[in-house]
Amino acid sequence: MQRGLTLITPIAGDWQALMTLLRERGDALQAGWQNNAPYALDAAERLHFLSLFVIEPGAGCPALLVLEGSFDGRCRNPLTDESDRDQFINELVIANAPLLREVYAFCINYPQNATDQQVREYLKIWKHDNQLFYVGCPGLTTGRIAEDAQIAADVEASVRNLNRPIMGRRAQIVREIFQGLPRASRDLVVNTPDRPFWVRHPLYEQPLQTLYWYAKWPLAIVGWAVLLLVLAEAWSPGSLPECITPAQSVLAATWNWFAFFLVVAGVLTLFWLLIWCGEFPQYLTPRMTRYVIATKLEEYVRTSIRALPSFGAVLGLLALAHWQWMRLWDFFFSALAFLLLVLVVTAIVWYVRLLRIGLREPADRVFDLRWDTNRLAAVREREDRLAQSHIISVTTIRLGVLRWVTLRCVLFAIHWLARILYNPLGLFSTQSIHFARWTIVRGGRLLFISNYDGGFGGYLGVFATLGAAGVSAIWTNTEGFPRGFLLFGDGARDEQPFKARARNSQVESVFWYRRYPHLSVAAIERNAAIRMELARFSSKAFQVPEADFDVFLRRFATTTP
Amino acid sequence: MFSSDVLPPRRPDTPLNELSDVQGLLAHGYPFFDGAAYCLFHIDNPAEVRRPWLQTLLHPDPAERWIDHALYPSNRLKYEDSGVAIAFTASGLRKLGLSDDALATFVPEFREGMAAEHRARQLGDIEDSRPGLWTWGRPDSARQPDNAGEPNIVWQSDIDGLLIVYAPPDTLAERVQTISRIRGCPEFRRVIRTRLYMQQGTGVPLEPFGFADGISQPYIEGVTMKVPPEGVRIIRTGEFVLGYPNEIGRLPASPSIALAEDPNHGLPRLPHVPRADFGRNGSFLVMRQLEQDVTAFNRFVNGDPDPGLRGDNLAARMVGRWRNGEPLVRAQQPRGPGEVTKTDLEDGNNFGYDREDRHGFECPLGAHVRRANPRDALAQGLQLSPAEAQRLVDQHRILRRGRTYRDDTRAEGLIFVCLNANIERQFEFVQSSWLMSREFSGLSGETDPILGNAPRRFTMQHPLLGRCRANLPQFVRVRGGSYFFLPGLRSLRYLSQL
């Protein structure tokens, strides 16, 4: 459900003036948070985080304005992702058109005095794909996060109001806590929906339906092609070339299947008629009776006609199976063997080219640490405020096909591994990421943006220890990364140069919006768990094993006045 | 400049080959001298400081030398009359003649200083503890016209170095004076006198809240010549001494100078780059003055409404140890006075939270010592084995060398001093990611019960429902702080000859 929107737009005007403008707007936003002041972007209800920043000109490319947003998607099907991002752009414009107009006025081909509609259309041009997009709290929308936080706060208040001394069975205590909640929170708990596990691709969650969705048209084409051959042979025997002439046994089998389906359809129709007649409304006028019958017949015919293509395709596939069963298996295994051969050859070629680079990449120079303390101070000015932090890193991808292909493959693999195999430890074992993305940008650059909790040192420290392999696999393909080993080893494990390099590649986070600046990933997950557990307990009337309450109760404490 | 080459490991019972180049403070905290003076000095005349003063402190004759090194066996030092350690700030090194090129190789946290605004946020030095209120190390950006009413402020720009003098309390003042009379001695802008207050019977130093302190010190490979108790790891040298592999198997970033600036080969050469290793055998020293409000602390713990918790029980749960030093995970009740020795505490220091008290029912999850050194407690959250979790935590250890002070205004507290090779991954990480973290170990919205900023709360876990104490007052305020570099002796000689 959560998705990433990235807009990358070349800047035509004075990019430094744009930086100043963004800095002013960002500072005003930060100052407002100190006073819990609302902000225009709050109106974009699906928005979690949004940032605007500038990538300085270089590598033959102009300065770029980047808008990065993380929002709740509406559609589960990735093929409709496009419309979802466009819808979200519309909502952004509605929420804060003045800011967007002000900022995008610096960009190329921006229409003067643009209307809201023109702004929307302009922004949609600059959508950019993310090669890797990670969500730390999958399935939790902005609304759900807010509800969970409110419920958790109410539960804590209810715990504080418990009668003392605390005695009795755990079930009794939890029931008392639940009954101490305000009515609105109790209702929310009772009506807790399942937490959608968005990160799983539909292929994983509904494999058969998803496979069918992707395969139905190719299968339909093949099925109908075979059925047409069968019909052609039945209509005019011997008219087809021998190599594509179905055997008589195939014709007979197809006719048998057709008859079988007709019988089944007839039986189903009979049942349908019986049920319909049983439910037929009484006391109708003849005219109304004719109308009802006509409508129902029309619906029946329409449904039958809609089913005809599928029916024909299935019939054709059954004919094909009967006709070329062994050949189908041969074809399948041949295709599989060919694919494996291609993979093996590719892997060998990749490995040989890798060895040519060298195991330890001796051409890599030792990273020369010279910090630009002024730039570092500007970057750190906005860090360690409230619970969350933001990092933007721009690095240059190393030249060469090997690097390019490896980077793409690594990003693809990690993107899907994180989605399909939900990792409770979080991306690269970091449990503090709200949203993170890697995007390949024009000019051969790799853009990394992360909204995370805590400080820079702790965040990258985990990357350097527990998540070093994955991090190295990505960034070892960029310039200046600490010396790697076979592209995946070392690298980030050399913690100080890794952090120093990250600092030197950092871009100032001038404008950064957060919907819930005081909530960390741990707090969000904790609140979600509290609600889910309480919902489970209440749905079972608190008749669960006593030990189940332990984890729930351990989160809370009574407070003396 | 540094490389990422990995050097072969050393045997744990073998001292470093160059231990004589390491200042003695890294090997021991001079426990045989009860007194110590922390002298923050300002360099007005660098030439005088270098040649007469530094060279006198580093006299080639051991009988005349003041600065001792880590190879001196401890019992020999007992017969000396004092011990001295010296460290410098970035401004001090610049004044002594290090070039901008050399200074650029120091890590940014050292060059920026502890009082930088973003760092203060990161370390939790806010409100009453903010650098703008410090009595020493206050950033120059905080200068105000009305500072004239605070003549005793020592500004950050005034601090070029730190001289620590250890001696018996009755001779300490005289030792400091003797050093100050050496020709070329820089001006001591602030001298903070401290004393070791020992717990009766155990020989363990006490801090002002009455707790035994300095128990969990790391065993450093090649430096600490004591055998640790079973289950306690020896930490790699490079976590505390530059120039040696650290727990990650890499060399920590070490400041260096161009070869042209060391024509006499006074400094060792870096292995793969054409530069001289200025930082070898040195370390980074963190110093903070932590003023402790003992009255507020005692009032809080003794005024608890729960009679079963009031007093020592609550205090112990906030700290994580009983006042005599026994850990809560091993001792549900403390032993009597005199029954616990320092050896007992060291031998019993091999406990693990994950294997002995995972849920915090004995030692609360947010207790001070549990935050400062989680041991294997991160195992469950990170899905590691206890041993792996311990190794991870060992990348964030610090070597403490602090002492208690009581000044003329009856203010008391701790001069916190720690040594580490990587300020950011060690001291700053412990301070910001563990002590001041509001999400530590699954807790929500609470920081360290001793060091945290008011208002805050403290939760004591219980199998049924925990107990929470809210609105904890401020017990500790930071009154000063700075980062220093503690050079090796060769580097000191190099500085003295610039």
HADDOCK unambig.tbl for C-alpha pairs under 7 A between the chains (distance, minus, plus):
assign (segid A and resid 366 and name CA) (segid B and resid 3 and name CA) 6.28 0.50 0.50
assign (segid A and resid 368 and name CA) (segid B and resid 1 and name CA) 6.18 0.50 0.50
assign (segid A and resid 369 and name CA) (segid B and resid 1 and name CA) 6.18 0.50 0.50
assign (segid A and resid 369 and name CA) (segid B and resid 105 and name CA) 6.59 0.50 0.50
assign (segid A and resid 370 and name CA) (segid B and resid 104 and name CA) 6.08 0.50 0.50
assign (segid A and resid 370 and name CA) (segid B and resid 105 and name CA) 6.53 0.50 0.50
assign (segid A and resid 380 and name CA) (segid B and resid 118 and name CA) 6.16 0.50 0.50
assign (segid A and resid 381 and name CA) (segid B and resid 118 and name CA) 5.95 0.50 0.50
assign (segid A and resid 384 and name CA) (segid B and resid 121 and name CA) 6.23 0.50 0.50
assign (segid A and resid 384 and name CA) (segid B and resid 122 and name CA) 5.69 0.50 0.50
assign (segid A and resid 425 and name CA) (segid B and resid 382 and name CA) 6.63 0.50 0.50
assign (segid A and resid 457 and name CA) (segid B and resid 424 and name CA) 6.86 0.50 0.50
assign (segid A and resid 457 and name CA) (segid B and resid 425 and name CA) 6.90 0.50 0.50
assign (segid A and resid 458 and name CA) (segid B and resid 429 and name CA) 6.63 0.50 0.50
assign (segid A and resid 458 and name CA) (segid B and resid 433 and name CA) 6.60 0.50 0.50
assign (segid A and resid 494 and name CA) (segid B and resid 4 and name CA) 6.51 0.50 0.50
assign (segid A and resid 494 and name CA) (segid B and resid 250 and name CA) 6.62 0.50 0.50
assign (segid A and resid 496 and name CA) (segid B and resid 253 and name CA) 6.92 0.50 0.50
assign (segid A and resid 523 and name CA) (segid B and resid 444 and name CA) 6.93 0.50 0.50
assign (segid A and resid 553 and name CA) (segid B and resid 464 and name CA) 6.65 0.50 0.50
assign (segid A and resid 553 and name CA) (segid B and resid 465 and name CA) 5.85 0.50 0.50
assign (segid A and resid 554 and name CA) (segid B and resid 463 and name CA) 6.94 0.50 0.50
assign (segid A and resid 554 and name CA) (segid B and resid 465 and name CA) 6.10 0.50 0.50
assign (segid A and resid 554 and name CA) (segid B and resid 466 and name CA) 6.73 0.50 0.50
assign (segid A and resid 556 and name CA) (segid B and resid 465 and name CA) 6.30 0.50 0.50
assign (segid A and resid 556 and name CA) (segid B and resid 466 and name CA) 6.13 0.50 0.50
assign (segid A and resid 557 and name CA) (segid B and resid 459 and name CA) 6.73 0.50 0.50
assign (segid A and resid 557 and name CA) (segid B and resid 465 and name CA) 5.37 0.50 0.50
assign (segid A and resid 557 and name CA) (segid B and resid 466 and name CA) 4.00 0.50 0.50
assign (segid A and resid 557 and name CA) (segid B and resid 467 and name CA) 4.74 0.50 0.50
assign (segid A and resid 557 and name CA) (segid B and resid 468 and name CA) 5.38 0.50 0.50
assign (segid A and resid 558 and name CA) (segid B and resid 465 and name CA) 6.88 0.50 0.50
assign (segid A and resid 558 and name CA) (segid B and resid 466 and name CA) 6.23 0.50 0.50
assign (segid A and resid 558 and name CA) (segid B and resid 467 and name CA) 5.00 0.50 0.50
assign (segid A and resid 558 and name CA) (segid B and resid 468 and name CA) 5.62 0.50 0.50
assign (segid A and resid 559 and name CA) (segid B and resid 467 and name CA) 6.14 0.50 0.50
assign (segid A and resid 559 and name CA) (segid B and resid 468 and name CA) 4.70 0.50 0.50
assign (segid A and resid 559 and name CA) (segid B and resid 469 and name CA) 5.86 0.50 0.50
assign (segid A and resid 559 and name CA) (segid B and resid 470 and name CA) 6.80 0.50 0.50
assign (segid A and resid 560 and name CA) (segid B and resid 468 and name CA) 7.00 0.50 0.50
assign (segid A and resid 560 and name CA) (segid B and resid 469 and name CA) 6.44 0.50 0.50
